[in-house]
């Protein structure tokens, strides 16, 4: 029977096939076919994994801000060009209009005081009386 390999013998072919079986078959644990390659569970002295509070789906929220507030601040920043900063209220509104910002974002920018120059989105967020990360 022809094995299709003229570089290796049948024993080496079988060994090489076993080494990549996890990748070829899409094993959830990765390419760890052999039991000794399975990751070990955490030991008794290891801390328990923390759970995410109900409704808090985004991890890494800064202390003092909820995930929802982080998402709202990010949403505001999506409609403002970084190259437009520093800018005043009118400049921020023009940038948001160029990015087709929804009405609620434009209304929030209209609430900013005129004559004030903002250096960052965080300054804009703070001026709109939202909590910032520390």
C-alpha positions as CSV (number, residue, x, y, z in Angstrom):
1,X,0.0,0.0,0.0
2,X,1.4,3.4,-1.0
3,X,1.5,5.9,2.0
4,X,2.0,9.0,-0.1
5,X,5.2,10.1,1.7
6,X,8.6,9.3,0.4
7,X,10.4,11.4,3.1
8,X,9.3,9.6,6.2
9,X,8.5,6.0,7.1
10,X,5.1,4.8,8.2
11,X,6.0,5.1,12.0
12,X,7.1,8.7,11.7
13,X,4.1,9.6,9.5
14,X,1.7,8.2,12.2
15,X,3.5,10.1,14.9
16,X,3.4,13.4,13.0
17,X,-0.3,12.9,12.3
18,X,-1.0,12.3,16.0
19,X,0.8,15.5,16.9
20,X,-1.5,17.7,14.8
21,X,-4.7,15.7,15.4
22,X,-6.2,18.4,17.7
23,X,-5.6,21.2,15.1
24,X,-7.0,19.1,12.3
25,X,-10.1,17.9,14.2
26,X,-10.8,21.2,15.8
27,X,-10.4,20.1,19.4
28,X,-11.7,22.6,21.9
29,X,-8.7,22.3,24.1
30,X,-6.4,23.2,21.2
31,X,-3.8,20.9,19.9
32,X,-3.5,19.0,23.2
33,X,-4.2,15.4,22.0
34,X,-2.3,13.7,24.8
35,X,-3.7,13.8,28.3
36,X,-0.5,15.1,29.7
37,X,-0.9,18.2,27.6
38,X,-4.2,19.2,29.1
39,X,-4.1,22.3,31.3
40,X,-4.3,21.7,35.0
41,X,-7.2,23.1,37.0
42,X,-6.4,25.9,39.5
43,X,-4.9,24.6,42.8
44,X,-6.5,24.9,46.2
45,X,-4.4,28.0,47.1
46,X,-5.5,29.8,43.9
47,X,-8.1,32.6,44.1
48,X,-11.6,31.9,42.8
49,X,-12.4,33.6,39.5
50,X,-14.4,36.7,39.9
51,X,-17.9,36.9,38.5
52,X,-19.3,39.7,36.5
53,X,-22.2,41.6,38.2
54,X,-25.6,41.0,36.6
55,X,-26.0,43.2,33.6
56,X,-22.3,44.1,33.5
57,X,-21.2,42.4,30.4
58,X,-18.1,44.4,29.6
59,X,-15.0,43.6,31.6
60,X,-12.3,46.1,32.4
61,X,-14.6,49.0,33.4
62,X,-12.6,51.6,35.3
63,X,-13.4,52.0,39.0
64,X,-16.2,54.5,39.5
65,X,-17.8,53.8,36.2
66,X,-20.3,51.2,35.1
67,X,-19.9,49.3,31.9
68,X,-22.9,51.2,30.6
69,X,-21.1,54.6,31.2
70,X,-18.0,53.3,29.6
71,X,-20.0,52.3,26.5
72,X,-21.8,55.7,26.4
73,X,-18.5,57.6,26.6
74,X,-17.0,55.4,23.8
75,X,-20.2,56.0,21.7
76,X,-19.7,59.7,22.1
77,X,-16.0,59.4,21.1
78,X,-16.9,57.4,17.9
79,X,-18.5,60.5,16.4
80,X,-15.6,62.9,17.2
81,X,-12.4,63.0,15.2
82,X,-9.3,62.9,17.3
83,X,-7.8,65.3,14.8
84,X,-10.6,67.7,15.5
85,X,-9.4,68.0,19.2
86,X,-8.8,70.4,20.8
87,X,-12.1,72.0,19.8
88,X,-14.9,74.1,21.1
89,X,-18.6,73.2,21.1
90,X,-19.1,74.2,17.5
91,X,-16.0,72.3,16.3
92,X,-17.1,69.2,18.1
93,X,-20.6,69.4,16.6
94,X,-19.2,69.8,13.1
95,X,-17.1,66.7,13.6
96,X,-20.0,64.7,14.9
97,X,-22.2,65.9,12.0
98,X,-19.5,64.7,9.5
99,X,-19.7,61.3,11.1
100,X,-23.5,61.3,11.0
101,X,-24.0,61.3,14.8
102,X,-27.5,60.5,16.0
103,X,-29.6,63.3,17.5
104,X,-29.0,62.4,21.1
105,X,-25.2,62.9,20.6
106,X,-25.7,66.2,18.8
107,X,-28.1,67.3,21.6
108,X,-25.5,66.4,24.2
109,X,-22.8,68.4,22.4
110,X,-25.2,71.4,22.2
111,X,-25.4,71.4,26.0
112,X,-21.7,72.1,26.2
113,X,-20.7,75.7,27.2
114,X,-19.7,77.9,24.4
115,X,-16.2,79.4,24.5
116,X,-14.7,76.4,26.2
117,X,-12.0,74.4,24.4
118,X,-11.9,70.7,25.1
119,X,-8.7,68.7,24.7
120,X,-10.1,65.2,25.0
121,X,-13.3,63.2,24.9
122,X,-12.9,62.6,28.6
123,X,-13.1,66.4,29.2
124,X,-16.2,66.5,27.1
125,X,-17.7,63.6,29.0
126,X,-16.9,65.3,32.4
127,X,-18.4,68.6,31.3
128,X,-21.6,66.8,30.4
129,X,-21.6,65.8,34.2
130,X,-20.8,62.2,33.7
131,X,-18.4,60.2,35.9
132,X,-14.9,59.6,34.6
133,X,-12.4,57.0,35.5
134,X,-9.9,58.1,38.0
